[in-house]
């Protein structure tokens, strides 16, 4: 147990990542409640200490209490983590709003983009819970490895320094290191955008591209991510950290990544419905590809990989569209942002 004031922590969303955060918080001595929609999952967590749907076979600490009641999970909570899929984000925020007290620390763990207005999750939180203090958690954090206590790092992002320090203390442990960053939108965009390239990486693995090709693709993916994010006001240097290149490497090279698995299934010849059915979980990258490719076109931001993926998935173009786009691109600069912040 940590030697600091314990929190009453609420985690909204009993998927794999929400469960992983609940596991750390409970181990660190915080009063930890996990909101899940399904009463059977709640019962399994409370009685068997396991989330059978999202993290089968992984033992959870005694301190995690699961419930399907939003009122119960938020009662007295001073630290709230929101880890529901982006498609359900607004609905859950509106249901929960009356139970969130003024000044509550709220951390978004959702790596997605809201279609209406192209809003990030922190922007939705500010709109729906204007009484809260808001941050974003993002990094190379595959949930199964976290509950297996394999060491990793993450980033808490917020211009609110006190919030960052509080979350660092609440979550840090022997296997989970928490860094801070004031660039909330850069960190959040890194988490959302890398899902696009995890789908691309899974496709590329399925068709058997080489290691040189894979490195080339990942590096150009990082360039696309930072180019797009800077257009939206982020700091390009954020993408050299855990929430940028760190998360990109993890999700583009691991079969634990849902977006990688989706891409691999598509690259292996399954149609989209078959691939999603086999996955059985939300793959945020699918929606992000559509939204970002459309937004990049509107902003005139050069994103050949994201655009090619959109055409492959939504317009039925062949897989080699992705490689053709990379090999015939306009941009010649390796590194686009100088140390003075301008483009090269």
Buried (B, 14 or more C-beta within 10 A) or exposed (E): EBEEEBBBBBBBBBBBBBBBBBBBBBBBBBBBBBBBEEEEBBEBBBEEBBBEBBBEEBEBBEBBBBBBEBEEBBEEBBBBBBBBBBBBBBEBBEEBBEBBEEEBBBBBBBBBBBEEEBBBBBBBBBEBBEEBBBBBBBBBBBBBBBBEBEEBBBBBBBEBEEBBEBBBBBBBBEBBBBBBBBBBBBBBBBBBBBBBBBBBBBBBBBBEBEEEEBEBBBEBBBBBBBBBBBEBEBBBBBBEBBBBBBBBBBBBBBEBBBBBBBBBBBBBEBEEEEBBEEBEBBBBBBBBBBBBBBBBEEEEBBBBBBBBBBBBBEEEBEBEBBBBBBEEEEEEEEEBBEEEEEEE
